[in-house]
Amino acid sequence: MNMGGIEHIKGSYITARGYYEKALQLVPNSKLLKENLAKLDRLEKRFQEVQEKDQT
């Protein structure tokens, strides 16, 4: 989970997601891991929205 957090802070969201998902396999009931994955989902959605705006 710590590696996921480090990568998340660095902005390496794909790598962070991989760490979070692997940790979630080990600790499937982790509320923190689920929250962190949800944060990544929101960040990726915003990033995609910005990219789409820039293309128009």
VOBA-1610 file (N, C-alpha, C; in pm, whole numbers, padded with zeros to 5 digits, always signed):
BEGIN
Met+00083-00119+00000Met+00000+00000+00000Met+00087+00124+00000Asn+00200+00122+00068Asn+00287+00240+00072Asn+00343+00274-00066Met+00379+00172-00143Met+00432+00198-00277Met+00325+00262-00364Gly+00202+00217-00350Gly+00092+00279-00424Gly+00077+00425-00389Gly+00086+00456-00261Gly+00075+00594-00216Gly+00187+00680-00269Ile+00307+00627-00270Ile+00422+00702-00321Ile+00404+00733-00469Glu+00365+00632-00545Glu+00346+00652-00689Glu+00229+00747-00716His+00126+00737-00634His+00011+00826-00646His+00054+00971-00628Ile+00131+00998-00525Ile+00180+01133-00497Ile+00270+01184-00610Lys+00351+01095-00665Lys+00441+01132-00774Lys+00365+01158-00904Gly+00238+01116-00909Gly+00161+01134-01032Gly+00169+01016-01126Ser+00228+00908-01081Ser+00238+00785-01161Ser+00114+00699-01134Tyr+00002+00743-01189Tyr-00126+00684-01154Tyr-00142+00539-01201Ile-00089+00506-01315Ile-00100+00368-01365Ile-00023+00273-01272Thr+00097+00313-01234Thr+00177+00231-01144Thr+00110+00222-01007Ala+00059+00335-00959Ala-00011+00337-00830Ala-00129+00241-00832Arg-00208+00245-00940Arg-00324+00156-00951Arg-00281+00010-00941Gly-00172-00024-01005Gly-00123-00162-00999Gly-00089-00204-00856Tyr-00021-00117-00784Tyr+00012-00147-00645Tyr-00113-00159-00559Tyr-00205-00064-00577Tyr-00329-00068-00498Tyr-00408-00196-00525Glu-00418-00233-00653Glu-00495-00352-00687Glu-00431-00479-00632Lys-00299-00485-00639Lys-00230-00601-00583Lys-00250-00608-00431Ala-00239-00494-00364Ala-00260-00490-00219Ala-00404-00527-00184Leu-00498-00487-00269Leu-00638-00518-00243Leu-00664-00669-00254Gln-00587-00738-00335Gln-00598-00885-00341Gln-00556-00946-00208Leu-00458-00884-00144Leu-00408-00936-00017Leu-00498-00895+00100Val-00557-00777+00089Val-00643-00723+00196Val-00773-00674+00131Pro-00860-00768+00092Pro-00978-00732+00012Pro-01079-00640+00081Asn-01076-00630+00211Asn-01171-00547+00283Asn-01115-00411+00322Ser-01002-00373+00265Ser-00936-00248+00301Ser-01014-00128+00245Lys-01072-00054+00336Lys-01145+00068+00298Lys-01049+00171+00238Leu-00930+00182+00294Leu-00832+00279+00246Leu-00792+00250+00101Leu-00766+00124+00071Leu-00729+00089-00066Leu-00842+00120-00163Lys-00963+00089-00124Lys-01079+00117-00210Lys-01096+00267-00231Glu-01074+00345-00126Glu-01082+00491-00138Glu-00973+00545-00229Asn-00854+00491-00218Asn-00744+00536-00303Asn-00770+00503-00450Leu-00827+00387-00476Leu-00862+00352-00613Leu-00971+00444-00666Ala-01065+00479-00582Ala-01172+00572-00622Ala-01113+00710-00654Lys-01015+00753-00576Lys-00949+00882-00603Lys-00881+00878-00740Leu-00814+00767-00769Leu-00749+00754-00900Leu-00852+00759-01012Asp-00966+00694-00991Asp-01073+00698-01092Asp-01116+00841-01120Arg-01134+00920-01014Arg-01176+01059-01031Arg-01067+01141-01102Leu-00942+01120-01064Leu-00833+01193-01129Leu-00823+01159-01277Glu-00835+01032-01309Glu-00826+00990-01448Glu-00944+01044-01529Lys-01061+01050-01468Lys-01178+01104-01537Lys-01157+01253-01566Arg-01107+01327-01467Arg-01081+01470-01487Arg-00977+01492-01596Phe-00872+01411-01593Phe-00766+01423-01693Phe-00823+01400-01833Gln-00907+01298-01845Gln-00968+01268-01975Gln-01058+01382-02021Glu-01134+01443-01929Glu-01220+01555-01962Glu-01139+01674-02012Val-01027+01699-01948Val-00941+01811-01990Val-00884+01783-02129Gln-00842+01662-02153Gln-00789+01627-02284Gln-00894+01644-02392Glu-01016+01603-02363Glu-01124+01616-02461Glu-01155+01763-02489Lys-01150+01847-02387Lys-01173+01991-02406Lys-01064+02051-02495Asp-00941+02008-02473Asp-00829+02062-02551Asp-00839+02023-02698Gln-00905+01914-02727Gln-00916+01868-02865Gln-01026+01940-02942Thr-01113+02009-02872Thr-01223+02078-02941Thr-01190+02220-02974
//
